[in-house]
């Protein structure tokens, strides 16, 4: 008995994890789902009630479907406290608006041609926006609930002969879409696994020579002052020209420059590993901190290429905003945003007038941390897509950086949004749930 309970618990956890992952993958499509629901329900009511009248129509259930789909239109504006309910909303809204609705209407219309085709389209739609496990579960529960609702709202018998005739078509749709869905999922997993394996291998291969270079720079840095002093003394004794002032200054700075470049390379490696999910972060590392204090720590750790880039920063430290985060994970989030801002400024050709403004705004329910640069900007139709895994506007981009940022913010109980005007600015807004003041 205990073993069965344990297996059921594991199955439940797997299902919940599958729902959450599917909801994250489907979130960019939720806006389309909202549009189809809000406009599709009344449009087809007009079609099937007036243009091509069907035996049965139900305005009330269509209005209910519109109400269910409407929140999807503003999914990106949901407050952080409500973000935790997105997977559940996504799951039940698809279940109600597709398999339940189409099956319910199919039964009331005695399984006629119009509604059998509509149910078939609904089945395909469910598999397009979900994985196989969730799709089959949605279909099973949705169709079962529709049969129950039909038995409670109709005195007509279930049209079993017509359903039996149509069943092979529905089964064919389920089997074929399941196979295609599984193949797409397999290709996605293979792509992610290959990227992770390649990233891990490259990181391992790069760390060894970088550590050698770093050690050599420390040795050179320790010996160089003495060597320069000996050169000056030897020049006085042998009457030869010593190394000039500019050259001496360049040599003296060389170990520091090498160390800075090595540090930057290590940061890029760590960032790539974190973006790919290869760096584990425990939940016990989470603690309450001040957002601007932690941001300043991250900026101090960031290895800027030169002092000119650091001069682009405009930081407002006047506002205290308490947040509950994993500090190291937050640092990597800041590194990603800062790297993107630097790239955007350079791409816009504004290295002489670059500006990266960072400030915090407290609120009763949501605290916001703003990152704004005057780089090249992001087109309006891409401002949601940039948070999707493997989507990148850069020539050599991996498409993991901003997806990582979104995943981290959701782990913190918040989210990240983009506001941009192409050619003028890009502003990333990190939204955290309001917390008690940090110590």
N, C-alpha and C positions, 0 to 999 in steps of 0.2 A: 504493500500500500504506500509506504514511504517513498519507494522508488518511483511509483506512478506519479505521486504528487511532485516529486523532483523533476520528472520528465515533463509534466504539464507546465511547471514553472519555467523550465528552460524554453519550452515552446512558446509560452506567453512572452518571455523576454525577447526571443527571436522575432516574434510578430511585431512587438512594439518597436524594436530597432528597425525592422523592415519598413514600418509605417513612417517613422521619423526620416529615414534615408529617402524613401520614395517622395515624401512631402518636400524635402529639400530639393530634390531633383525636379519636382513638378512645380515648384513655386513660381518660376518665370512664366509657366503656362496658366497659372490661376487667374491672371487678368483676362486671358482669352476665355477661360471657363466662365468668369463673371459676365463678360460681354455676351457670350452665347446664351447664358441663362436669363439675364435681364431683358435682352431683346428677343431671344428665340422663343421663349414661352408665349409672350403675347402675339408675336408674329404668326406662329403656327396655330394659335387659337383662331386667328382671323382666317388663315388658309383652310383649316379643317372644319371650321364652323360655318364659313360663308362661301368661299370659293369652291371647295370640294367637300361638301358636308359629309361627316362621318356619323355612324349610328350613335356615338356617345362622345360628349365633350364635357370638360369640368373646369370652369373658370377658377374656382376656388383653389384647386390643387395646383394650377398654373401660377396663381398669385403666390402661393406658398413656395413654389420652386424659385420664383423671382426673388423672394425674400431670403431664401437660402443662398442663392448665388450672389446677391448684391454685395455682401462683405468682401468677396474676392476682388471687387473693383478697387478697393482701398487697402488691399493687403499690405502694401509697402508702408502705409501710414498707421498700421496698428501700433499701439503703445507697447513698449518692451514687456510690460506685465502680461499682455495678452498674447505675446509671441509663442509662449509655451503651448497655447491651445491650437496653433496653426495645423500641426499634423492631424489632430482629432477632427478639426473643422474640415480640412481637406478630405479626409477619409469618408466622413459621414455625408458631406455635401455631394460628393461624387456618387456614393451609394444611393442617396435619395433622388438625385436629379437624373440618374441614368438607368440602372437596372430596375429600381423600384418603380419609377414613373412610367417607363416604357412598358414594363410587364403589366402594371396596373391598367394602363390604357389599352393594351393588347387584349387583356381578358374582358374588359367591358365592351370592347368592339368585336367580341367573338372571334378573335385571332384573324382579322381580315388582312388583306395584302398590305395596306398602308402601314398598319401598326406592326406587322411582322417585319417589314423592312426597317421601320424605325427602331425596333428592338435590336435588330442585327447591327445597325449603325451604332447604337448605344454600347453594344458588346465590344465592338472594335475600338470605340473611343476609350473605354475603360482600360483596355490593354495598351493603348497608345500612351496613356499618362500614368501608368502604374506598372509595377513588376508583376510577375506571374502569380506569386503567392497572394498578394493583396487583391489582384484583379479577380481571382477565383473566389476569394472570400467575400469580396464585395458583391459579386454576381450571386453567390449562394444566398447570402443574407438578404440582399435586395429583392431577388426573385421570390424567396420564401416569404418575406414581409408583404410583397404585393399579392401573393395568393391569399394570405391571411386577411389583408385589407379587402380584397375582392369578396371573400366569403362573408364579410361583415357588412358590406355595402350593396350586395346584389342578391336577388332571389334566383337569377339565372344560373344554370349549372356551368361548371368549367368546361370550355369547349375542347375536351380531350382529343377527339379525332383530328381536328385541325392542328392542334399543338403537336400531336404525334407525327403528322405529316411534315411539319416544319422543323421538328427537332433535329434531323440530320444536318440541316443547313446551319442551325445554331451551333451544333457540335463541331461541324467543320470550321466555323469561324473561331470558336474557342481554341481548337487544336492548332490551327495554322497561326493565329496571332500569338499563342503561347510559345510556339517554336521560334517564331521570328523575334519575339520579345526576349526569350532566353538567349538567343544568339547575339542580339545586341548587347545584352547585359554581360555575356561572356567576353565579347570584344572590348567592352568598357573596362572590365576587370583586368583583362590582359594588358590593355594600354596603361592602366594605373600601375599594375605590377611591374611592367617593363620600365616605366618612368621611375618608380621607386628603386628598382634594382640598379638602374643606370646611375641614378643620383647617389645611391649608397656607395657604389663602386668608385665613381668619380671623386666623391668626398674622401674616401679612404686613400685613393691614389694621390690626391692633392695634399692631404695633410702632412704626409711624411716629408716631401721636399720643402713645403712651407715651414715646417718646424726646423728643418736644417738651415734654411735661409735665415729664419729668425734667430737661431742660435749663433750663426756666423755673424749676423749684424751686431749682436750683443758683444761678441768677442772683439770685433773690429772697433765698435764704439768704446770698449774699455781700453784698447791698446792705442787707438788713434792719437789721443792727446800727447802721449809719450813719444810716439813716432814723429809728430809734428815738432815737438820740442827738440828732439834729436836732430831733425833736419835743419832747424834754425841754428842749433849749436854747431853742426857740421859745416853749415854755410859760412859761419864766422871764422871757423878754423881753416877751411879749404878755399875760402874766397870764391865760392860759387853762389849763384843766385838762388835764394830759398824759394819755396812755394809762395806765390803771391797771396795777398790778403783775400781777394775774392775766391781764389781757388781753395785757400785754407778754410774759409767759411763754408764753401760748398762741400768740402770733404768732411768737415765737422758735422754738417747737417745730414750727410748721406745715411749713416746708420739709423737716425730717427726717421728719415723718409722711407727707408726700406722697411723698418718696423711698422710704420703706419700702413704701408701697402699690404704687408703680410696680415696685419690686423683686419684690414678691410676685406682681404680674401677670406680669412676665417669667418668673418661676419656673413659674407655672401654664402659660404658653405652651410653655416648654421641656419641661415634663413631658408635656404633651399630645402634642407632636411626638415625644418619645422613646417614649411609649406606643404611638403609631401607627406607629413604625418609620421616622420621617422623619429621624432624626438618625443619621448613620453613625458607628460606633465600630470602629476597626481593631483587629485581634488583636495588633498590635505594641504597643498601649498597655497590655497586661496586665503586671502586676508584683506581686511579693510585698510585702504590707503587713500591718500589725497591724490587726485588725478594729476594735478599739475606738478606735484613733487615727483611722482613716478615718471611722468613724461619727461621732466628735466633730467632725471637719472638716465633715461633711455637716450636722450639727445647727447648727453655727456659721453655715453659709451659709443655712439655712432662714429665710425671712422670716416670723416669727411675727407674728400680728396685734397682739399686745400682750405686755407683760412677764408678764402673768398666765398666758398659755399656756406660756411658757418655764418658768415655775415648776412646771409639771406634770412636767417631766423628772426622772427618778431614774436616774442613770447610774452603773454600777459599772465603774471603770477599773482594777481591781486585777489582772485576768487578761489576759495577753498571748496572743492567738490569731492566728497567722500564716495569711493566706489569699492566694490568687492571683487577682486580679481586675483589671478595668479601672476605675480610680478614679472617673472621671466617670459611668460606667454604674452603679457602686455607689451614688454620691451620689443619682442619680435613683431608684434602688430605695428608699433610705432616705426620700427625699422622699415617695414614694407611701405607704409604711407610716405615716409620721408624719401625713400628710394624712388618711389613713383613721382613725387613732387620735383625732385632734382632732375629726373629724366624729362619731365614735362617742361620745365623751365629751359633746359638745354635745347630741347626739340623746338621750342618757340623762339630760340635765338635771343633770350633775355638774360644772358649770364651777367651782364653789367647792371641790370635792374631787377634781378630775381628777388622774390619775396615769398616767404613761407610763414604765414601767420598762424599761431596756435593759441586758443583761448578756451575757457570753460564757462558754461552757463548752468547754474543750478536750477532745479525746479522741484515742485512738490512731489511729482510722480516720476519724472525723468530728469536725469542730469545729462547734459550734452558736452562733448569735447569736440571742438572744431579744428580741422586742419585745412587751411586754404592757401593755394599757391596761385601765382599769376602766370602759369604755364599755358600750354596750347589748348587746354580744355578738352571736354568730351562731348560728342554729339548726343543730343537728347534721347535718340532712340537706342543708344548704347548704355545709358546710365543705369539700367537694371541688369543688362546682360553681362557687364564687366565683373559681376560677382559670381558668375557661373564658372564651374571648374573647366579648365583648358580653354577658356575664352580669353583672347589677348588682342590688343590693338597694336602691340609692338611686333616688329619684324621677327625678333628672336625671343619673344616672351613665351613663358610656359603656361600662362593662364591660371596659375595657382595662387599668386600673391593675394589678390583681393578676395578670392574664394576662401583662402585661409583666414583673412581678416573677418569675413562674415561668419565663418564657423566659430572663430574665437569669441566674437561678440555674442553670438547665440549661447555659447557655453557660459558666458558671464551673465546671461539672462537679458541681454539687450540686442541691438542690431546696429548696422551701419548703413547710412544713406549717402547718396551722391547728389550734389547740386552743382551744375556747371554751365557756363556759357562758352562755346567754342571760340578760341582766340583771345579770351579774357581771363577766365579763372576756373579752377575746380575746387570745390569745397566738400570734404568728407566729414560727415557728422556722426560721431560715435554716441549712441544713446544707451545710457546705463540706467537700470532701475534705481530709484532714490534709496539710499541706505542711511543708517544712523551715522553720525559724524565719526570720522576716523580718529583714533587716539593720537 
